[in-house]
Amino acid sequence: MKYALEQRLRLIDFLLHHYGSVARVELMDYFGIEQATATRDLLAYRELAPNNAVLNQSTKRYIKAENFKRVWE
């Protein structure tokens, strides 16, 4: 896994754990990445930890699942 991708996935994990949700815009603002890259990162996180987040269709935010387990401590 490339370092930059790992850092973005770590941020997703952190935001879900501490704040309970994450959206593309947060990744875009923090890392200065494009919308498509943020979307791919969220999908990559879901592949890495499929039971950690659920997409809320109305808000377009990923919400922390009840059985959430940190990937990175």
C-alpha contacts under 8 A as a table, 3 or more apart, distances in Angstrom:
res1	aa1	res2	aa2	distance
1	M	5	L	6.90
1	M	6	E	6.55
2	K	5	L	5.43
2	K	6	E	6.23
3	Y	6	E	5.08
3	Y	7	Q	6.25
4	A	7	Q	5.19
4	A	8	R	6.44
5	L	8	R	5.15
5	L	9	L	6.18
5	L	41	D	7.25
6	E	9	L	5.05
6	E	10	R	6.02
7	Q	10	R	5.00
7	Q	11	L	6.32
8	R	11	L	5.12
8	R	12	I	6.42
8	R	27	L	7.17
8	R	31	F	7.77
8	R	41	D	7.07
9	L	12	I	5.05
9	L	13	D	6.24
9	L	41	D	6.70
9	L	42	L	7.67
9	L	44	A	7.87
9	L	45	Y	6.06
10	R	13	D	5.05
10	R	14	F	6.11
10	R	71	V	7.96
10	R	72	W	6.64
11	L	14	F	4.94
11	L	15	L	6.02
11	L	27	L	7.97
12	I	15	L	5.24
12	I	16	L	6.13
12	I	22	V	6.53
12	I	27	L	7.97
12	I	42	L	7.59
12	I	45	Y	7.55
13	D	16	L	5.32
13	D	17	H	6.16
13	D	70	R	6.44
13	D	71	V	6.73
13	D	72	W	7.13
14	F	17	H	5.16
14	F	18	H	6.02
14	F	70	R	7.99
15	L	18	H	5.29
15	L	19	Y	5.30
15	L	20	G	6.58
15	L	21	S	6.30
15	L	22	V	6.06
16	L	19	Y	5.58
16	L	20	G	4.44
16	L	21	S	4.79
16	L	22	V	6.11
16	L	53	A	7.74
16	L	63	I	6.99
16	L	64	K	5.43
17	H	20	G	5.78
17	H	21	S	7.98
17	H	64	K	7.12
17	H	68	F	7.85
17	H	70	R	7.04
19	Y	22	V	7.92
20	G	63	I	5.86
20	G	64	K	4.98
21	S	61	R	6.40
21	S	62	Y	5.36
21	S	63	I	4.36
21	S	64	K	5.70
22	V	26	E	6.95
22	V	61	R	5.64
22	V	62	Y	5.29
22	V	63	I	6.78
23	A	26	E	5.73
23	A	27	L	7.17
23	A	60	K	6.82
23	A	61	R	4.68
23	A	62	Y	6.18
24	R	27	L	5.34
24	R	28	M	6.19
24	R	35	Q	6.77
24	R	38	A	5.31
24	R	39	T	6.37
24	R	42	L	7.59
24	R	61	R	7.74
25	V	28	M	4.91
25	V	29	D	6.00
25	V	35	Q	7.64
25	V	38	A	7.83
26	E	29	D	5.21
26	E	30	Y	6.05
27	L	30	Y	5.23
27	L	31	F	5.85
27	L	32	G	7.52
27	L	33	I	7.15
27	L	38	A	6.05
28	M	31	F	5.58
28	M	32	G	5.03
28	M	33	I	4.76
28	M	34	E	6.09
28	M	35	Q	6.61
28	M	38	A	6.36
29	D	32	G	5.36
29	D	33	I	7.38
33	I	37	T	6.33
33	I	38	A	6.77
34	E	37	T	5.39
34	E	38	A	6.43
35	Q	38	A	5.12
35	Q	39	T	6.18
36	A	39	T	5.07
36	A	40	R	6.26
37	T	40	R	5.09
37	T	41	D	6.14
38	A	41	D	5.02
38	A	42	L	6.28
39	T	42	L	5.24
39	T	43	L	6.30
40	R	43	L	5.04
40	R	44	A	6.04
41	D	44	A	4.93
41	D	45	Y	6.16
42	L	45	Y	5.06
42	L	46	R	6.27
43	L	46	R	5.00
43	L	47	E	6.28
44	A	47	E	5.06
44	A	48	L	6.18
45	Y	48	L	4.96
45	Y	49	A	5.96
45	Y	50	P	7.55
46	R	49	A	5.13
46	R	50	P	4.57
46	R	51	N	7.53
46	R	52	N	7.33
46	R	53	A	7.04
47	E	50	P	5.35
49	A	52	N	5.64
49	A	71	V	7.31
50	P	53	A	7.06
51	N	54	V	7.86
51	N	65	A	6.75
51	N	67	N	6.84
51	N	68	F	6.61
52	N	64	K	6.00
52	N	65	A	5.13
52	N	66	E	7.78
52	N	67	N	6.63
52	N	68	F	4.45
52	N	69	K	6.50
53	A	62	Y	5.67
53	A	63	I	5.31
53	A	64	K	4.71
53	A	65	A	4.92
53	A	68	F	7.29
54	V	62	Y	5.29
54	V	63	I	5.22
54	V	64	K	6.59
54	V	65	A	6.16
55	L	60	K	6.51
55	L	61	R	5.81
55	L	62	Y	4.36
55	L	63	I	6.18
56	N	59	T	5.70
56	N	60	K	5.49
56	N	61	R	5.47
56	N	62	Y	6.02
56	N	63	I	6.69
57	Q	60	K	5.07
57	Q	61	R	7.36
64	K	68	F	6.39
65	A	68	F	5.20
70	R	73	E	6.28
